[in-house]
Amino acid sequence: MHEIGMLQDAVDLAIEQASAHGMRRIEQMTFRIGVDSGVVPDVIEFAFDVITKETIAAGARLVIEPVPLGYTCRRCNCEYTVDCTTTAPICPQCDGRDLVVSQGREFVLHSVQGA
């Protein structure tokens, strides 16, 4: 459950930055979580209230934006996303297989809203 440590670090950073910018309360935190990141959104949802308890983020709304797996073809530079992480990727433009993952593996604190 590496998610809890990652979430703790992100919440700590959000609280630090919010305080530095004069926020007294965090009302919403938005995370972008890639489908191939290894991070389980249910674990984040479960741990969020516990980690934010007794902080300026207590009671904040948690928003999770899923990020699909994306590839860039090295042969033709086509960029595309796929719905499934279990099939072998093939470029839809040139049928190439020399691909690099361009998105879908991230765990990012995307935004913090507060007052």
N, CA, C and O atoms as a GROMACS GRO file, in nm:
protein
  460
    1MET      N    1   0.082  -0.118   0.000
    1MET     CA    2   0.000   0.000   0.000
    1MET      C    3   0.087   0.126   0.000
    1MET      O    4   0.080   0.209   0.091
    2HIS      N    5   0.168   0.137  -0.103
    2HIS     CA    6   0.252   0.254  -0.120
    2HIS      C    7   0.170   0.380  -0.140
    2HIS      O    8   0.220   0.492  -0.124
    3GLU      N    9   0.042   0.363  -0.176
    3GLU     CA   10  -0.046   0.477  -0.199
    3GLU      C   11  -0.055   0.568  -0.076
    3GLU      O   12  -0.061   0.690  -0.090
    4ILE      N   13  -0.056   0.509   0.041
    4ILE     CA   14  -0.074   0.588   0.163
    4ILE      C   15   0.045   0.681   0.184
    4ILE      O   16   0.026   0.798   0.218
    5GLY      N   17   0.166   0.633   0.164
    5GLY     CA   18   0.283   0.717   0.177
    5GLY      C   19   0.285   0.827   0.072
    5GLY      O   20   0.320   0.941   0.102
    6MET      N   21   0.247   0.794  -0.050
    6MET     CA   22   0.242   0.895  -0.156
    6MET      C   23   0.136   1.000  -0.125
    6MET      O   24   0.158   1.119  -0.146
    7LEU      N   25   0.021   0.955  -0.076
    7LEU     CA   26  -0.086   1.048  -0.041
    7LEU      C   27  -0.042   1.138   0.074
    7LEU      O   28  -0.067   1.258   0.071
    8GLN      N   29   0.023   1.080   0.174
    8GLN     CA   30   0.071   1.159   0.288
    8GLN      C   31   0.166   1.269   0.241
    8GLN      O   32   0.154   1.384   0.285
    9ASP      N   33   0.259   1.234   0.154
    9ASP     CA   34   0.353   1.333   0.101
    9ASP      C   35   0.281   1.444   0.025
    9ASP      O   36   0.314   1.561   0.040
   10ALA      N   37   0.183   1.407  -0.057
   10ALA     CA   38   0.108   1.506  -0.136
   10ALA      C   39   0.026   1.598  -0.046
   10ALA      O   40   0.022   1.719  -0.068
   11VAL      N   41  -0.038   1.542   0.056
   11VAL     CA   42  -0.118   1.622   0.149
   11VAL      C   43  -0.026   1.716   0.227
   11VAL      O   44  -0.059   1.833   0.246
   12ASP      N   45   0.087   1.666   0.273
   12ASP     CA   46   0.182   1.751   0.345
   12ASP      C   47   0.227   1.869   0.259
   12ASP      O   48   0.233   1.983   0.306
   13LEU      N   49   0.257   1.842   0.133
   13LEU     CA   50   0.298   1.947   0.040
   13LEU      C   51   0.186   2.048   0.018
   13LEU      O   52   0.209   2.168   0.016
   14ALA      N   53   0.064   1.997   0.000
   14ALA     CA   54  -0.051   2.086  -0.021
   14ALA      C   55  -0.073   2.177   0.099
   14ALA      O   56  -0.098   2.297   0.084
   15ILE      N   57  -0.064   2.121   0.218
   15ILE     CA   58  -0.083   2.200   0.340
   15ILE      C   59   0.027   2.305   0.353
   15ILE      O   60   0.000   2.420   0.387
   16GLU      N   61   0.150   2.265   0.325
   16GLU     CA   62   0.263   2.358   0.332
   16GLU      C   63   0.244   2.474   0.234
   16GLU      O   64   0.262   2.590   0.270
   17GLN      N   65   0.208   2.442   0.110
   17GLN     CA   66   0.191   2.546   0.009
   17GLN      C   67   0.068   2.633   0.036
   17GLN      O   68   0.072   2.754   0.016
   18ALA      N   69  -0.040   2.570   0.082
   18ALA     CA   70  -0.161   2.647   0.114
   18ALA      C   71  -0.132   2.746   0.225
   18ALA      O   72  -0.172   2.862   0.217
   19SER      N   73  -0.064   2.702   0.328
   19SER     CA   74  -0.029   2.790   0.440
   19SER      C   75   0.063   2.904   0.394
   19SER      O   76   0.046   3.018   0.435
   20ALA      N   77   0.159   2.871   0.308
   20ALA     CA   78   0.251   2.972   0.257
   20ALA      C   79   0.180   3.078   0.174
   20ALA      O   80   0.228   3.191   0.162
   21HIS      N   81   0.065   3.042   0.116
   21HIS     CA   82  -0.013   3.136   0.035
   21HIS      C   83  -0.131   3.196   0.112
   21HIS      O   84  -0.222   3.252   0.052
   22GLY      N   85  -0.129   3.182   0.243
   22GLY     CA   86  -0.230   3.247   0.326
   22GLY      C   87  -0.363   3.176   0.339
   22GLY      O   88  -0.457   3.233   0.393
   23MET      N   89  -0.373   3.054   0.292
   23MET     CA   90  -0.499   2.979   0.307
   23MET      C   91  -0.511   2.929   0.450
   23MET      O   92  -0.415   2.881   0.508
   24ARG      N   93  -0.629   2.942   0.503
   24ARG     CA   94  -0.655   2.890   0.638
   24ARG      C   95  -0.724   2.754   0.633
   24ARG      O   96  -0.728   2.680   0.731
   25ARG      N   97  -0.778   2.722   0.514
   25ARG     CA   98  -0.852   2.597   0.501
   25ARG      C   99  -0.842   2.548   0.357
   25ARG      O  100  -0.856   2.625   0.263
   26ILE      N  101  -0.818   2.418   0.342
   26ILE     CA  102  -0.823   2.356   0.210
   26ILE      C  103  -0.962   2.297   0.193
   26ILE      O  104  -1.008   2.219   0.277
   27GLU      N  105  -1.029   2.335   0.085
   27GLU     CA  106  -1.166   2.290   0.061
   27GLU      C  107  -1.174   2.175  -0.039
   27GLU      O  108  -1.267   2.094  -0.034
   28GLN      N  109  -1.077   2.167  -0.129
   28GLN     CA  110  -1.078   2.061  -0.229
   28GLN      C  111  -0.937   2.031  -0.275
   28GLN      O  112  -0.855   2.121  -0.293
   29MET      N  113  -0.910   1.903  -0.294
   29MET     CA  114  -0.784   1.858  -0.352
   29MET      C  115  -0.815   1.766  -0.469
   29MET      O  116  -0.895   1.673  -0.456
   30THR      N  117  -0.752   1.793  -0.582
   30THR     CA  118  -0.775   1.714  -0.702
   30THR      C  119  -0.647   1.640  -0.738
   30THR      O  120  -0.540   1.699  -0.751
   31PHE      N  121  -0.661   1.509  -0.755
   31PHE     CA  122  -0.549   1.424  -0.796
   31PHE      C  123  -0.576   1.367  -0.934
   31PHE      O  124  -0.690   1.331  -0.965
   32ARG      N  125  -0.472   1.357  -1.016
   32ARG     CA  126  -0.479   1.288  -1.144
   32ARG      C  127  -0.405   1.156  -1.125
   32ARG      O  128  -0.286   1.154  -1.092
   33ILE      N  129  -0.477   1.046  -1.146
   33ILE     CA  130  -0.419   0.913  -1.123
   33ILE      C  131  -0.426   0.831  -1.251
   33ILE      O  132  -0.535   0.804  -1.303
   34GLY      N  133  -0.311   0.792  -1.301
   34GLY     CA  134  -0.304   0.712  -1.422
   34GLY      C  135  -0.351   0.570  -1.399
   34GLY      O  136  -0.329   0.511  -1.293
   35VAL      N  137  -0.417   0.515  -1.501
   35VAL     CA  138  -0.471   0.380  -1.489
   35VAL      C  139  -0.361   0.274  -1.477
   35VAL      O  140  -0.387   0.162  -1.432
   36ASP      N  141  -0.239   0.308  -1.517
   36ASP     CA  142  -0.128   0.215  -1.510
   36ASP      C  143  -0.023   0.262  -1.407
   36ASP      O  144   0.095   0.227  -1.417
   37SER      N  145  -0.068   0.341  -1.308
   37SER     CA  146   0.023   0.396  -1.208
   37SER      C  147   0.053   0.301  -1.094
   37SER      O  148   0.151   0.317  -1.022
   38GLY      N  149  -0.032   0.201  -1.078
   38GLY     CA  150  -0.018   0.112  -0.964
   38GLY      C  151  -0.086   0.166  -0.840
   38GLY      O  152  -0.086   0.101  -0.736
   39VAL      N  153  -0.143   0.285  -0.851
   39VAL     CA  154  -0.215   0.347  -0.739
   39VAL      C  155  -0.361   0.307  -0.748
   39VAL      O  156  -0.424   0.321  -0.853
   40VAL      N  157  -0.416   0.257  -0.637
   40VAL     CA  158  -0.555   0.214  -0.632
   40VAL      C  159  -0.640   0.330  -0.578
   40VAL      O  160  -0.628   0.365  -0.461
   41PRO      N  161  -0.726   0.389  -0.663
   41PRO     CA  162  -0.807   0.502  -0.618
   41PRO      C  163  -0.888   0.475  -0.492
   41PRO      O  164  -0.906   0.565  -0.410
   42ASP      N  165  -0.938   0.353  -0.474
   42ASP     CA  166  -1.016   0.320  -0.354
   42ASP      C  167  -0.932   0.336  -0.227
   42ASP      O  168  -0.984   0.378  -0.123
   43VAL      N  169  -0.804   0.305  -0.234
   43VAL     CA  170  -0.714   0.322  -0.119
   43VAL      C  171  -0.697   0.471  -0.089
   43VAL      O  172  -0.696   0.511   0.028
   44ILE      N  173  -0.682   0.551  -0.192
   44ILE     CA  174  -0.670   0.696  -0.175
   44ILE      C  175  -0.796   0.751  -0.109
   44ILE      O  176  -0.787   0.830  -0.014
   45GLU      N  177  -0.911   0.710  -0.157
   45GLU     CA  178  -1.038   0.757  -0.101
   45GLU      C  179  -1.051   0.716   0.046
   45GLU      O  180  -1.096   0.795   0.129
   46PHE      N  181  -1.013   0.594   0.077
   46PHE     CA  182  -1.022   0.543   0.214
   46PHE      C  183  -0.928   0.620   0.308
   46PHE      O  184  -0.967   0.654   0.420
   47ALA      N  185  -0.807   0.645   0.263
   47ALA     CA  186  -0.705   0.705   0.350
   47ALA      C  187  -0.713   0.857   0.360
   47ALA      O  188  -0.660   0.915   0.455
   48PHE      N  189  -0.778   0.921   0.265
   48PHE     CA  190  -0.778   1.067   0.259
   48PHE      C  191  -0.831   1.132   0.388
   48PHE      O  192  -0.767   1.222   0.442
   49ASP      N  193  -0.945   1.087   0.436
   49ASP     CA  194  -1.003   1.146   0.558
   49ASP      C  195  -0.914   1.125   0.679
   49ASP      O  196  -0.903   1.212   0.765
   50VAL      N  197  -0.851   1.009   0.686
   50VAL     CA  198  -0.763   0.979   0.800
   50VAL      C  199  -0.640   1.069   0.796
   50VAL      O  200  -0.600   1.124   0.899
   51ILE      N  201  -0.580   1.083   0.680
   51ILE     CA  202  -0.457   1.161   0.666
   51ILE      C  203  -0.483   1.311   0.686
   51ILE      O  204  -0.398   1.381   0.741
   52THR      N  205  -0.599   1.359   0.643
   52THR     CA  206  -0.627   1.503   0.655
   52THR      C  207  -0.690   1.542   0.788
   52THR      O  208  -0.705   1.660   0.818
   53LYS      N  209  -0.725   1.444   0.869
   53LYS     CA  210  -0.787   1.472   0.998
   53LYS      C  211  -0.698   1.563   1.082
   53LYS      O  212  -0.576   1.544   1.088
   54GLU      N  213  -0.760   1.660   1.146
   54GLU     CA  214  -0.691   1.756   1.234
   54GLU      C  215  -0.585   1.838   1.161
   54GLU      O  216  -0.484   1.876   1.220
   55THR      N  217  -0.608   1.866   1.033
   55THR     CA  218  -0.522   1.955   0.955
   55THR      C  219  -0.613   2.060   0.891
   55THR      O  220  -0.735   2.054   0.906
   56ILE      N  221  -0.554   2.156   0.820
   56ILE     CA  222  -0.637   2.254   0.751
   56ILE      C  223  -0.710   2.194   0.632
   56ILE      O  224  -0.793   2.260   0.569
   57ALA      N  225  -0.681   2.068   0.601
   57ALA     CA  226  -0.750   1.998   0.492
   57ALA      C  227  -0.861   1.906   0.543
   57ALA      O  228  -0.925   1.837   0.464
   58ALA      N  229  -0.885   1.906   0.673
   58ALA     CA  230  -0.992   1.821   0.730
   58ALA      C  231  -1.126   1.860   0.667
   58ALA      O  232  -1.162   1.977   0.663
   59GLY      N  233  -1.199   1.760   0.619
   59GLY     CA  234  -1.329   1.784   0.558
   59GLY      C  235  -1.322   1.827   0.413
   59GLY      O  236  -1.426   1.852   0.352
   60ALA      N  237  -1.202   1.835   0.357
   60ALA     CA  238  -1.188   1.876   0.217
   60ALA      C  239  -1.249   1.771   0.124
   60ALA      O  240  -1.253   1.652   0.156
   61ARG      N  241  -1.295   1.818   0.011
   61ARG     CA  242  -1.349   1.729  -0.092
   61ARG      C  243  -1.233   1.670  -0.171
   61ARG      O  244  -1.143   1.743  -0.213
   62LEU      N  245  -1.236   1.540  -0.191
   62LEU     CA  246  -1.134   1.471  -0.271
   62LEU      C  247  -1.191   1.446  -0.410
   62LEU      O  248  -1.298   1.388  -0.425
   63VAL      N  249  -1.118   1.490  -0.511
   63VAL     CA  250  -1.156   1.466  -0.650
   63VAL      C  251  -1.044   1.384  -0.715
   63VAL      O  252  -0.927   1.421  -0.708
   64ILE      N  253  -1.083   1.274  -0.777
   64ILE     CA  254  -0.986   1.190  -0.848
   64ILE      C  255  -1.022   1.190  -0.996
   64ILE      O  256  -1.132   1.151  -1.035
   65GLU      N  257  -0.927   1.235  -1.078
   65GLU     CA  258  -0.944   1.235  -1.222
   65GLU      C  259  -0.860   1.121  -1.281
   65GLU      O  260  -0.737   1.126  -1.276
   66PRO      N  261  -0.925   1.019  -1.336
   66PRO     CA  262  -0.847   0.910  -1.395
   66PRO      C  263  -0.780   0.955  -1.526
   66PRO      O  264  -0.838   1.030  -1.604
   67VAL      N  265  -0.658   0.908  -1.546
   67VAL     CA  266  -0.583   0.942  -1.668
   67VAL      C  267  -0.564   0.812  -1.747
   67VAL      O  268  -0.504   0.717  -1.698
   68PRO      N  269  -0.615   0.809  -1.871
   68PRO     CA  270  -0.600   0.687  -1.952
   68PRO      C  271  -0.454   0.665  -1.993
   68PRO      O  272  -0.373   0.757  -1.991
   69LEU      N  273  -0.424   0.543  -2.028
   69LEU     CA  274  -0.290   0.509  -2.076
   69LEU      C  275  -0.273   0.566  -2.216
   69LEU      O  276  -0.356   0.543  -2.304
   70GLY      N  277  -0.164   0.640  -2.236
   70GLY     CA  278  -0.138   0.701  -2.366
   70GLY      C  279  -0.001   0.664  -2.419
   70GLY      O  280   0.093   0.640  -2.343
   71TYR      N  281   0.008   0.660  -2.548
   71TYR     CA  282   0.134   0.625  -2.615
   71TYR      C  283   0.169   0.729  -2.721
   71TYR      O  284   0.081   0.798  -2.774
   72THR      N  285   0.298   0.738  -2.751
   72THR     CA  286   0.347   0.813  -2.865
   72THR      C  287   0.429   0.716  -2.949
   72THR      O  288   0.518   0.648  -2.899
   73CYS      N  289   0.396   0.712  -3.076
   73CYS     CA  290   0.467   0.624  -3.170
   73CYS      C  291   0.598   0.692  -3.211
   73CYS      O  292   0.597   0.807  -3.256
   74ARG      N  293   0.707   0.623  -3.196
   74ARG     CA  294   0.837   0.679  -3.234
   74ARG      C  295   0.856   0.682  -3.386
   74ARG      O  296   0.941   0.754  -3.438
   75ARG      N  297   0.777   0.604  -3.455
   75ARG     CA  298   0.789   0.595  -3.600
   75ARG      C  299   0.718   0.711  -3.671
   75ARG      O  300   0.774   0.772  -3.762
   76CYS      N  301   0.594   0.742  -3.628
   76CYS     CA  302   0.517   0.845  -3.699
   76CYS      C  303   0.474   0.961  -3.608
   76CYS      O  304   0.408   1.054  -3.654
   77ASN      N  305   0.509   0.954  -3.479
   77ASN     CA  306   0.476   1.057  -3.380
   77ASN      C  307   0.327   1.068  -3.348
   77ASN      O  308   0.283   1.168  -3.292
   78CYS      N  309   0.252   0.968  -3.383
   78CYS     CA  310   0.110   0.966  -3.348
   78CYS      C  311   0.096   0.952  -3.196
   78CYS      O  312   0.165   0.871  -3.134
   79GLU      N  313   0.007   1.032  -3.138
   79GLU     CA  314  -0.022   1.022  -2.995
   79GLU      C  315  -0.165   0.973  -2.980
   79GLU      O  316  -0.256   1.024  -3.046
   80TYR      N  317  -0.185   0.874  -2.893
   80TYR     CA  318  -0.319   0.819  -2.875
   80TYR      C  319  -0.332   0.756  -2.737
   80TYR      O  320  -0.233   0.729  -2.670
   81THR      N  321  -0.456   0.734  -2.696
   81THR     CA  322  -0.484   0.670  -2.568
   81THR      C  323  -0.557   0.539  -2.593
   81THR      O  324  -0.621   0.520  -2.696
   82VAL      N  325  -0.547   0.450  -2.494
   82VAL     CA  326  -0.615   0.321  -2.502
   82VAL      C  327  -0.697   0.300  -2.374
   82VAL      O  328  -0.666   0.357  -2.269
   83ASP      N  329  -0.799   0.220  -2.384
   83ASP     CA  330  -0.886   0.192  -2.270
   83ASP      C  331  -0.836   0.077  -2.184
   83ASP      O  332  -0.875   0.064  -2.068
   84CYS      N  333  -0.752  -0.006  -2.240
   84CYS     CA  334  -0.711  -0.129  -2.173
   84CYS      C  335  -0.560  -0.132  -2.157
   84CYS      O  336  -0.487  -0.092  -2.248
   85THR      N  337  -0.514  -0.181  -2.042
   85THR     CA  338  -0.369  -0.190  -2.020
   85THR      C  339  -0.316  -0.331  -2.044
   85THR      O  340  -0.197  -0.356  -2.023
   86THR      N  341  -0.402  -0.422  -2.087
   86THR     CA  342  -0.359  -0.562  -2.099
   86THR      C  343  -0.328  -0.605  -2.242
   86THR      O  344  -0.271  -0.712  -2.262
   87THR      N  345  -0.365  -0.525  -2.342
   87THR     CA  346  -0.337  -0.565  -2.479
   87THR      C  347  -0.206  -0.503  -2.527
   87THR      O  348  -0.168  -0.395  -2.481
   88ALA      N  349  -0.140  -0.570  -2.618
   88ALA     CA  350  -0.016  -0.518  -2.674
   88ALA      C  351  -0.047  -0.396  -2.758
   88ALA      O  352  -0.132  -0.402  -2.847
   89PRO      N  353   0.019  -0.284  -2.731
   89PRO     CA  354  -0.013  -0.162  -2.804
   89PRO      C  355   0.043  -0.163  -2.947
   89PRO      O  356   0.155  -0.207  -2.972
   90ILE      N  357  -0.039  -0.114  -3.038
   90ILE     CA  358  -0.002  -0.100  -3.178
   90ILE      C  359  -0.049   0.038  -3.223
   90ILE      O  360  -0.162   0.077  -3.194
   91CYS      N  361   0.034   0.111  -3.291
   91CYS     CA  362  -0.002   0.244  -3.338
   91CYS      C  363  -0.120   0.235  -3.434
   91CYS      O  364  -0.116   0.159  -3.531
   92PRO      N  365  -0.226   0.313  -3.410
   92PRO     CA  366  -0.342   0.308  -3.498
   92PRO      C  367  -0.319   0.376  -3.633
   92PRO      O  368  -0.398   0.360  -3.725
   93GLN      N  369  -0.210   0.451  -3.643
   93GLN     CA  370  -0.183   0.524  -3.768
   93GLN      C  371  -0.092   0.446  -3.863
   93GLN      O  372  -0.118   0.440  -3.983
   94CYS      N  373   0.016   0.386  -3.807
   94CYS     CA  374   0.113   0.319  -3.896
   94CYS      C  375   0.134   0.171  -3.862
   94CYS      O  376   0.216   0.104  -3.925
   95ASP      N  377   0.059   0.121  -3.762
   95ASP     CA  378   0.072  -0.017  -3.715
   95ASP      C  379   0.208  -0.046  -3.653
   95ASP      O  380   0.247  -0.162  -3.639
   96GLY      N  381   0.281   0.058  -3.616
   96GLY     CA  382   0.411   0.042  -3.554
   96GLY      C  383   0.400  -0.007  -3.411
   96GLY      O  384   0.297   0.007  -3.345
   97ARG      N  385   0.509  -0.066  -3.364
   97ARG     CA  386   0.515  -0.118  -3.227
   97ARG      C  387   0.625  -0.051  -3.144
   97ARG      O  388   0.647  -0.088  -3.028
   98ASP      N  389   0.694   0.046  -3.201
   98ASP     CA  390   0.799   0.119  -3.129
   98ASP      C  391   0.734   0.239  -3.060
   98ASP      O  392   0.735   0.351  -3.112
   99LEU      N  393   0.678   0.214  -2.943
   99LEU     CA  394   0.597   0.313  -2.873
   99LEU      C  395   0.658   0.348  -2.738
   99LEU      O  396   0.731   0.269  -2.679
  100VAL      N  397   0.628   0.468  -2.691
  100VAL     CA  398   0.669   0.511  -2.559
  100VAL      C  399   0.543   0.555  -2.484
  100VAL      O  400   0.455   0.620  -2.542
  101VAL      N  401   0.535   0.521  -2.357
  101VAL     CA  402   0.421   0.562  -2.276
  101VAL      C  403   0.431   0.712  -2.252
  101VAL      O  404   0.534   0.762  -2.206
  102SER      N  405   0.324   0.784  -2.283
  102SER     CA  406   0.324   0.929  -2.266
  102SER      C  407   0.236   0.975  -2.150
  102SER      O  408   0.250   1.088  -2.103
  103GLN      N  409   0.146   0.891  -2.104
  103GLN     CA  410   0.062   0.924  -1.989
  103GLN      C  411  -0.001   0.796  -1.936
  103GLN      O  412  -0.001   0.692  -2.002
  104GLY      N  413  -0.056   0.808  -1.815
  104GLY     CA  414  -0.126   0.695  -1.757
  104GLY      C  415  -0.054   0.628  -1.643
  104GLY      O  416  -0.104   0.533  -1.583
  105ARG      N  417   0.066   0.677  -1.612
  105ARG     CA  418   0.142   0.621  -1.500
  105ARG      C  419   0.162   0.722  -1.386
  105ARG      O  420   0.238   0.697  -1.292
  106GLU      N  421   0.095   0.834  -1.397
  106GLU     CA  422   0.117   0.940  -1.300
  106GLU      C  423   0.027   0.931  -1.176
  106GLU      O  424  -0.082   0.873  -1.179
  107PHE      N  425   0.077   0.991  -1.070
  107PHE     CA  426   0.000   1.020  -0.949
  107PHE      C  427   0.035   1.164  -0.916
  107PHE      O  428   0.143   1.191  -0.863
  108VAL      N  429  -0.055   1.256  -0.947
  108VAL     CA  430  -0.024   1.398  -0.940
  108VAL      C  431  -0.128   1.472  -0.858
  108VAL      O  432  -0.249   1.455  -0.878
  109LEU      N  433  -0.081   1.553  -0.766
  109LEU     CA  434  -0.169   1.648  -0.699
  109LEU      C  435  -0.189   1.761  -0.798
  109LEU      O  436  -0.100   1.844  -0.816
  110HIS      N  437  -0.303   1.764  -0.862
  110HIS     CA  438  -0.329   1.856  -0.973
  110HIS      C  439  -0.369   1.996  -0.927
  110HIS      O  440  -0.323   2.095  -0.983
  111SER      N  441  -0.454   2.004  -0.824
  111SER     CA  442  -0.495   2.135  -0.777
  111SER      C  443  -0.541   2.130  -0.632
  111SER      O  444  -0.584   2.027  -0.581
  112VAL      N  445  -0.531   2.246  -0.569
  112VAL     CA  446  -0.575   2.264  -0.430
  112VAL      C  447  -0.658   2.392  -0.428
  112VAL      O  448  -0.615   2.497  -0.475
  113GLN      N  449  -0.777   2.381  -0.372
  113GLN     CA  450  -0.863   2.499  -0.358
  113GLN      C  451  -0.891   2.522  -0.211
  113GLN      O  452  -0.911   2.427  -0.135
  114GLY      N  453  -0.892   2.646  -0.173
  114GLY     CA  454  -0.918   2.677  -0.033
  114GLY      C  455  -0.946   2.824  -0.012
  114GLY      O  456  -0.962   2.901  -0.106
  115ALA      N  457  -0.950   2.859   0.114
  115ALA     CA  458  -0.979   2.999   0.150
  115ALA      C  459  -0.888   3.043   0.262
  115ALA      O  460  -0.896   3.158   0.307
   0.00000   0.00000   0.00000
